[in-house]
Amino acid sequence: MDNADMKNRGLILATLLIAVFMAVLDSSIVNVSLPRMMQVFGVNTDEIQWVVTAYALMVGTIIPITGYLTERFGYKRIFMIALFLFTLGSLLCGLAWSNPVMVLFRIVQAIGGGALMPVVQALIFRMFPREKRGQAMGIFGIAIMFAPAIGPTLSGYITEYLNWRLIFFINVPIGVVVLFLAAAAMREMEHYTEQKFDFWGFVTSTAGFSTLLYGIGNAADKGWSDPEVMAFIGFGAVCLLFFILIEWNKKEPMLRIQVVKHGVFSLTQVVLSIASVILFVPLFLFPIFLENIMGLSAVQTGLLLLPQALVTGLMMPIAGRLYDRIGARWLAVAGFAVTAFSMYLTTSLDVNTPFSTIILWLVLRGLGISLVMMPITTAGLNAVPNELVNQATALSSTIRQVAMSFGTAWATLLYSHRIAFHAAANADQLNVFSPTGQMVFSQIQQLFMTMGQPMAEARQSAIGYLAGQIRIHSMVQGMSDVFYVTVWLAVAALILALFIAEKRPEGSQPAGSSLQETA
């Protein structure tokens, strides 16, 4: 890397981080605005859900081919095309006049947004030498971890006080500025220009990942045994099996599956998959608790969740610096230990838990996760030769996308099952034919009668009150059960992290040595 590249490296890194921050933010910012979109477009829940589903499916489909695209057409070129498509898609989404049109424009946005994260990750690894990658990836982690945490808060504020279309329009001026900065500051890196397009790899990859993710997404509502879910997951699995066989034996594959031969890389992907589940389970459950049970607004919920996002963002660069000094193993062990402890504390959650205590639990969890995600990611990518980093980032991002989808579906189903279990148990305890149930029911009925209600009306009020209380307590108990399982997931990941042994792969070249002189 020459002197000009060294001087521009900070500007380039900032440019890359802003771009990936926008892309990650957009994956979570839309959810809060869906009810408003339903009103504007006059559609039901099943139809509006495609605004989110189409984006997720396209992201999962586009990520695996980013390795080929960067090798074939160049890092800078693909980055700028991806950013342009994301910015254009954001503009079009803000102008959408119907739900089908919005879904179409979200696909355009997702093509760009899905490609940005693996391409940016590969660029950072090519830009920085091995001894600086931890610090760089720690800064990169701010965008990855902070964006989904503040997404609901920002979306809630914009939707409630401004206009929901701004969640898309806000990307446009930022995207245009970043495009100009990238064009001026970035230089193209060396890439393989002769690789041919892998048609069958593309077909099996696209069909496999899109149907697999769609099936997993539907499992959250319909269950794993639903015929439609099983059909999509089964078809996706078969397509991906053919994809792996094709890519493994092809001389110039679209995605070099062979990177899994590097043991450290493979182990880190397992650990990161578990960490992704642990990361997203609380992000899914706590808003339900705060909004549906405690009655907070979306903005209030977002503000309560904000401290953990701030702590995570502040800790990411620190974790990166620590990685450069001591490696990933003990950072991950410490991180998973803190995470397991925080999730164990969370199992005691109930409606009387003070908000300050919830904030403390979440801050501890953010601290633990920040010590895990980027150090483990960096260790895995450091385990592969420099010329395969773009392929490794594409594969890693794909695995993480599937893990997050699976984790969300798993948590949703487990939560639903535990609610049903506790609802039945609580209903048995408060059965009006049991002595305890009769006593509690009589006390509540008497309370309503003292408020001026006739006996018959007070009886109905008491029944409704008891049913509501059973539902609330069952929901909280179900959450505690899910949190308890995540404790053991964190313990399992901690044990796996002990086996991460980092070493420089043979034949790797210093990062940044392949920069070309072309603008």
C-alpha positions in Angstrom: 0.0 0.0 0.0 1.6 3.3 -1.1 1.6 6.6 0.8 -1.5 7.9 -1.0 -3.4 4.8 0.0 -2.2 5.2 3.6 -3.5 8.8 3.7 -6.8 7.9 2.3 -7.3 4.7 4.4 -9.2 6.5 7.2 -11.5 8.2 4.7 -12.1 5.0 2.8 -12.9 3.1 6.0 -15.4 5.8 7.0 -17.0 5.6 3.6 -17.3 1.8 3.9 -18.7 2.0 7.4 -21.4 4.5 6.5 -22.5 2.4 3.5 -22.8 -0.9 5.5 -24.4 0.9 8.4 -27.2 2.1 6.1 -27.7 -1.4 4.7 -27.8 -3.1 8.1 -30.0 -0.4 9.5 -32.6 -0.9 6.7 -33.0 -4.6 7.6 -34.6 -3.6 11.0 -35.9 -0.1 10.6 -38.9 -1.1 8.4 -40.6 -3.4 10.9 -42.1 -0.7 13.1 -43.6 1.2 10.1 -45.5 -1.9 8.7 -48.8 -1.0 10.4 -48.7 2.5 8.9 -47.9 1.0 5.5 -50.9 -1.4 5.8 -53.2 1.6 6.3 -51.7 3.6 3.4 -51.7 0.6 0.9 -54.9 -0.9 2.2 -53.5 -4.4 2.6 -53.6 -7.1 5.3 -50.8 -8.5 7.5 -49.9 -11.4 5.1 -49.5 -9.0 2.2 -47.5 -6.3 4.0 -45.1 -9.0 5.5 -43.7 -9.4 2.0 -42.0 -6.0 2.4 -39.8 -7.6 5.0 -39.7 -11.1 3.5 -38.7 -10.1 0.0 -35.8 -8.1 1.4 -34.5 -10.9 3.6 -34.8 -13.5 0.8 -33.0 -11.3 -1.7 -30.2 -10.6 0.8 -29.7 -14.3 1.4 -29.7 -14.9 -2.3 -27.2 -12.2 -3.4 -24.6 -12.7 -0.6 -23.2 -16.1 -1.9 -22.3 -14.6 -5.4 -20.5 -11.6 -4.1 -17.2 -13.5 -3.9 -17.5 -14.3 -7.7 -18.6 -10.7 -8.5 -15.6 -9.1 -6.8 -13.1 -11.5 -8.3 -14.6 -11.0 -11.8 -15.4 -7.3 -11.8 -13.3 -5.7 -9.0 -13.9 -4.7 -5.4 -14.4 -1.0 -6.0 -16.7 -1.5 -8.9 -19.0 -4.0 -7.1 -19.1 -1.8 -4.0 -20.2 1.2 -6.0 -22.8 -0.7 -8.0 -24.2 -2.2 -4.8 -24.3 1.2 -3.1 -26.0 2.8 -6.2 -28.6 0.0 -6.3 -29.3 0.4 -2.5 -29.6 4.2 -2.8 -31.8 3.9 -5.9 -34.0 1.2 -4.2 -34.3 3.5 -1.1 -35.5 6.4 -3.3 -38.0 4.1 -5.1 -39.3 2.6 -1.9 -40.0 6.1 -0.5 -42.0 6.8 -3.7 -43.9 3.5 -3.7 -47.7 3.8 -4.3 -48.9 0.3 -3.6 -47.7 -2.8 -1.8 -46.7 -4.9 -4.9 -44.6 -1.9 -6.1 -43.1 -1.5 -2.6 -42.1 -5.2 -2.6 -40.5 -4.8 -6.1 -38.5 -1.8 -5.0 -37.4 -3.5 -1.8 -35.9 -6.3 -4.0 -33.9 -3.6 -5.8 -32.8 -2.2 -2.5 -31.9 -5.6 -1.2 -29.7 -6.5 -4.1 -27.5 -3.6 -3.2 -27.8 -3.9 0.5 -27.1 -7.6 0.6 -23.9 -7.2 -1.4 -22.5 -4.4 0.7 -21.7 -6.2 3.9 -19.5 -9.1 2.5 -17.9 -6.7 0.0 -17.0 -4.1 2.7 -15.7 -6.9 5.0 -13.4 -8.2 2.2 -12.2 -4.7 1.4 -11.3 -4.0 5.0 -9.3 -7.3 5.1 -7.5 -6.4 1.9 -6.8 -2.8 3.1 -5.3 -3.6 6.5 -2.3 -5.8 7.5 -2.9 -8.7 9.8 -1.7 -6.9 12.9 -4.3 -4.1 12.3 -7.3 -6.1 11.2 -8.7 -6.5 14.7 -8.9 -2.8 15.3 -10.4 -2.2 11.8 -13.0 -5.0 12.3 -13.8 -3.6 15.7 -14.7 -0.3 14.1 -16.6 -2.2 11.4 -18.5 -4.0 14.2 -20.0 -0.7 15.3 -22.1 -0.6 12.1 -23.0 -4.3 12.3 -24.1 -4.2 16.0 -25.3 -0.6 16.5 -27.5 -0.4 13.5 -30.1 -3.1 14.3 -30.2 -1.9 17.9 -31.2 1.7 17.1 -33.3 0.7 14.1 -36.6 0.3 16.0 -36.0 3.6 18.0 -35.3 5.6 14.9 -38.2 4.0 12.9 -40.6 4.5 15.8 -39.7 8.2 16.1 -39.9 8.8 12.4 -43.2 6.9 12.0 -44.8 8.5 15.1 -43.7 12.1 14.7 -42.7 12.6 11.0 -43.5 10.5 7.9 -42.8 6.8 7.5 -41.4 7.4 4.0 -38.4 9.2 5.5 -37.0 5.9 6.7 -36.2 5.3 3.0 -35.6 8.9 1.8 -33.0 9.4 4.5 -30.7 7.0 2.7 -30.7 8.9 -0.5 -28.5 12.0 0.3 -26.2 9.9 2.4 -25.8 7.3 -0.4 -25.1 10.0 -3.0 -22.4 11.6 -0.8 -20.8 8.2 -0.1 -20.8 7.4 -3.8 -18.8 10.5 -4.6 -16.4 9.9 -1.7 -15.8 6.3 -2.8 -15.3 7.4 -6.4 -12.7 9.9 -5.3 -10.9 8.1 -2.5 -10.9 4.4 -3.4 -8.6 2.6 -5.8 -9.3 -0.7 -7.4 -7.7 -3.8 -6.0 -6.2 -6.7 -7.9 -8.8 -9.3 -8.9 -9.1 -12.4 -11.1 -10.6 -11.2 -14.4 -10.8 -14.4 -16.3 -13.2 -16.4 -14.1 -16.2 -17.7 -16.1 -19.8 -17.4 -14.8 -20.8 -20.6 -12.9 -24.4 -21.0 -14.2 -25.4 -24.1 -12.3 -23.8 -22.9 -9.2 -25.8 -19.7 -9.5 -29.1 -21.6 -10.2 -28.7 -24.0 -7.3 -27.5 -21.3 -4.9 -30.4 -18.9 -5.7 -33.0 -21.6 -5.6 -31.5 -23.2 -2.4 -31.0 -20.2 -0.3 -34.2 -18.4 -1.2 -36.5 -21.4 -0.6 -34.6 -22.4 2.6 -34.9 -18.9 4.1 -38.6 -18.7 3.0 -39.3 -22.0 4.7 -37.5 -21.1 7.9 -39.3 -17.7 8.0 -42.7 -19.4 7.7 -41.8 -21.9 10.4 -42.1 -19.2 13.0 -45.9 -19.0 12.3 -46.7 -22.4 11.0 -44.3 -24.7 12.8 -41.6 -27.0 11.5 -44.0 -29.8 10.7 -46.2 -27.7 8.4 -46.3 -29.3 4.9 -45.5 -26.0 3.2 -42.6 -25.3 5.5 -41.2 -28.8 5.1 -41.6 -28.6 1.3 -39.6 -25.4 1.1 -36.9 -26.4 3.5 -36.6 -29.8 1.9 -36.3 -28.4 -1.6 -33.9 -25.7 -0.4 -31.7 -28.3 1.3 -31.6 -30.5 -1.8 -30.6 -27.6 -4.0 -27.9 -26.6 -1.6 -26.6 -30.1 -1.5 -26.2 -30.0 -5.3 -24.7 -26.5 -4.9 -22.0 -27.9 -2.5 -21.2 -30.8 -4.8 -20.9 -28.6 -7.8 -18.8 -26.0 -6.1 -16.6 -28.5 -4.4 -15.6 -30.2 -7.7 -15.5 -27.2 -10.0 -12.2 -25.7 -11.0 -13.5 -22.1 -10.9 -16.6 -22.2 -8.6 -18.9 -19.3 -7.9 -18.3 -19.8 -4.1 -15.1 -21.6 -3.0 -16.6 -24.0 -0.4 -13.1 -25.4 0.1 -12.3 -22.6 2.6 -14.0 -24.8 5.2 -10.9 -27.0 5.0 -9.3 -24.3 7.2 -10.3 -25.7 10.6 -10.2 -22.4 12.5 -12.5 -20.8 9.9 -15.0 -23.6 10.1 -15.0 -23.6 13.9 -15.5 -19.8 14.0 -18.5 -20.1 11.8 -20.1 -22.5 14.2 -19.4 -20.2 17.1 -20.6 -17.1 15.2 -23.8 -19.0 14.3 -24.5 -19.6 18.0 -23.6 -16.0 18.8 -26.0 -14.7 16.2 -28.9 -16.7 17.7 -27.9 -15.3 21.2 -27.7 -11.8 19.8 -31.1 -11.7 18.1 -33.2 -13.6 20.7 -33.3 -10.7 23.2 -33.7 -8.2 20.3 -36.9 -10.2 19.4 -38.3 -10.8 22.9 -37.6 -7.6 24.8 -39.7 -5.3 22.6 -42.6 -7.8 23.0 -42.2 -7.6 26.8 -41.8 -3.8 26.9 -44.6 -2.9 24.4 -47.2 -5.7 24.7 -46.8 -6.4 28.4 -45.5 -3.2 30.0 -47.4 -0.9 27.6 -44.5 1.2 26.4 -44.5 2.9 23.0 -42.1 2.0 20.3 -40.1 5.2 21.0 -40.0 4.5 24.7 -38.9 0.9 24.1 -36.2 2.1 21.7 -34.8 4.5 24.3 -34.8 1.8 26.9 -32.8 -0.5 24.6 -30.4 2.3 23.5 -27.9 2.0 26.4 -26.9 -1.5 25.4 -26.4 -0.3 21.8 -24.2 2.5 23.0 -22.1 0.2 25.2 -21.8 -2.3 22.3 -20.7 0.5 19.9 -18.1 1.8 22.4 -16.7 -1.6 23.1 -16.3 -2.8 19.5 -13.1 -0.8 18.8 -11.7 -1.7 22.2 -12.4 -5.4 21.5 -10.6 -5.0 18.2 -7.5 -3.5 19.8 -7.5 -6.3 22.4 -7.8 -8.9 19.6 -4.7 -7.4 17.9 -2.8 -8.0 21.2 -4.1 -11.2 22.6 -6.1 -12.9 19.9 -9.7 -14.1 19.8 -9.8 -17.2 22.1 -9.8 -15.6 25.6 -11.8 -12.6 24.4 -14.5 -14.9 23.2 -14.3 -17.0 26.4 -14.7 -13.9 28.6 -17.4 -12.5 26.3 -19.5 -15.7 26.4 -19.1 -15.9 30.1 -20.4 -12.4 30.6 -23.2 -13.1 28.1 -24.2 -16.3 29.8 -24.3 -14.5 33.2 -26.4 -11.7 31.8 -28.9 -14.1 30.2 -29.1 -16.0 33.5 -30.0 -12.8 35.3 -32.6 -12.2 32.6 -34.4 -15.5 33.4 -35.8 -13.7 36.5 -37.6 -11.1 34.4 -41.2 -10.3 35.5 -43.6 -7.4 35.4 -42.2 -6.0 38.6 -38.6 -5.8 37.3 -37.4 -2.2 37.4 -36.4 -0.7 34.1 -33.0 0.2 35.5 -32.4 -3.5 36.2 -33.4 -4.4 32.7 -31.0 -1.8 31.3 -28.2 -3.2 33.4 -28.9 -6.8 32.1 -28.9 -5.6 28.5 -25.7 -3.5 29.0 -24.0 -6.6 30.4 -25.2 -8.6 27.4 -24.0 -6.0 25.0 -20.6 -6.0 26.7 -20.3 -9.7 26.4 -21.4 -9.9 22.7 -19.0 -7.0 21.8 -16.1 -9.2 23.0 -17.2 -12.0 20.8 -18.5 -11.0 17.4 -15.8 -9.1 15.6 -12.8 -10.9 17.3 -14.2 -14.3 16.3 -15.0 -13.0 12.8 -11.5 -11.7 12.3 -9.9 -14.9 13.6 -11.9 -16.9 11.1 -11.0 -14.7 8.1 -7.4 -14.5 9.2 -7.3 -18.3 9.0 -7.7 -18.3 5.2 -5.2 -17.1 2.6 -5.5 -13.4 1.6 -6.6 -14.2 -1.9 -9.6 -16.2 -0.6 -10.8 -13.5 1.8 -13.6 -12.3 -0.5 -14.9 -15.9 -0.8 -14.6 -16.5 2.9 -16.5 -13.3 3.7 -19.3 -14.3 1.3 -19.6 -17.7 2.9 -19.4 -16.4 6.4 -22.1 -13.8 5.7 -24.3 -16.4 4.1 -24.0 -18.8 7.1 -24.8 -15.9 9.5 -27.9 -14.9 7.5 -29.2 -18.5 7.7 -28.3 -18.7 11.4 -30.2 -15.5 12.2 -33.3 -16.6 10.3 -33.2 -20.0 12.0 -32.6 -18.4 15.4 -35.6 -16.1 15.0 -37.9 -18.9 13.9 -36.6 -21.2 16.7 -37.1 -18.6 19.4 -40.6 -17.7 18.1 -41.7 -21.3 18.2 -40.1 -22.1 21.5 -41.7 -19.0 23.0 -45.1 -19.9 21.6 -44.9 -23.5 23.0 -43.7 -22.3 26.4 -46.6 -19.8 26.6 -49.1 -22.6 25.9 -47.4 -24.8 28.5 -47.5 -22.2 31.2 -51.0 -21.0 30.3 -52.3 -24.5 30.9 -50.4 -24.9 34.2 -51.5 -21.5 35.5 -55.1 -22.1 34.4 -55.1 -25.4 36.4 -53.8 -23.6 39.5 -56.5 -20.9 39.3 -59.3 -23.2 38.3 -62.5 -21.9 39.8 -63.3 -25.4 41.2 -60.1 -25.6 43.2 -60.0 -24.0 46.7 -57.2 -21.6 45.7 -58.9 -20.7 42.5 -62.3 -20.1 44.3 -60.6 -17.9 46.9 -58.7 -15.7 44.3 -61.8 -15.5 42.1 -64.0 -14.4 45.0 -61.6 -11.7 46.1 -61.4 -10.2 42.6 -65.1 -10.4 42.1 -65.7 -8.7 45.4 -63.2 -6.0 44.4 -65.2 -5.2 41.2 -68.4 -5.2 43.2 -67.0 -2.6 45.6 -66.3 -0.5 42.5 -70.1 -0.4 41.9 -70.5 -3.3 39.4 -73.5 -5.7 39.8 -72.7 -9.3 40.8 -73.2 -10.7 37.2 -71.0 -8.0 35.7 -68.4 -8.3 38.4 -68.2 -12.0 37.7 -67.5 -11.4 34.0 -64.9 -8.7 34.9 -63.2 -11.1 37.3 -63.1 -13.8 34.7 -61.6 -11.4 32.1 -59.1 -10.1 34.6 -57.9 -13.6 35.6 -57.6 -14.6 31.9 -55.5 -11.5 31.2 -53.2 -12.2 34.2 -52.8 -15.8 33.2 -51.8 -14.7 29.7 -49.3 -12.0 31.0 -47.6 -14.3 33.4 -47.5 -17.1 30.9 -45.8 -14.8 28.4 -43.2 -13.7 30.9 -42.5 -17.3 32.0 -42.2 -18.3 28.4 -39.6 -15.6 27.8 -37.6 -16.8 30.9 -37.6 -20.3 29.5 -36.2 -19.1 26.1 -33.5 -17.0 28.0 -32.6 -20.0 30.0 -31.9 -22.0 26.8 -29.7 -19.2 25.5 -27.6 -19.4 28.7 -26.7 -23.0 27.7 -26.1 -21.9 24.2 -23.6 -19.3 25.5 -21.9 -22.0 27.6 -21.6 -24.3 24.6 -20.1 -21.5 22.5 -17.7 -20.7 25.3 -16.5 -24.3 25.3 -16.0 -24.3 21.5 -14.2 -21.0 21.7 -11.5 -22.7 23.8 -10.4 -24.7 20.7 -9.8 -21.6 18.5 -6.1 -21.7 17.7 -5.0 -18.9 15.4 -2.1 -19.2 13.0 -1.2 -17.6 9.7 -2.2 -19.8 6.7 0.6 -20.9 4.4 0.9 -19.1 1.2 -1.0 -16.0 2.3 0.2 -12.6 1.1 0.3 -9.4 3.1 -2.9 -7.5 2.9 -3.0 -4.5 0.7 0.0 -5.7 -1.4 -2.2 -6.2 -4.4 -3.5 -2.6 -4.9 -3.4 -1.5 -8.5 -2.5 1.9 -9.7 -5.8 2.3 -11.6 -8.3 4.7 -10.1 
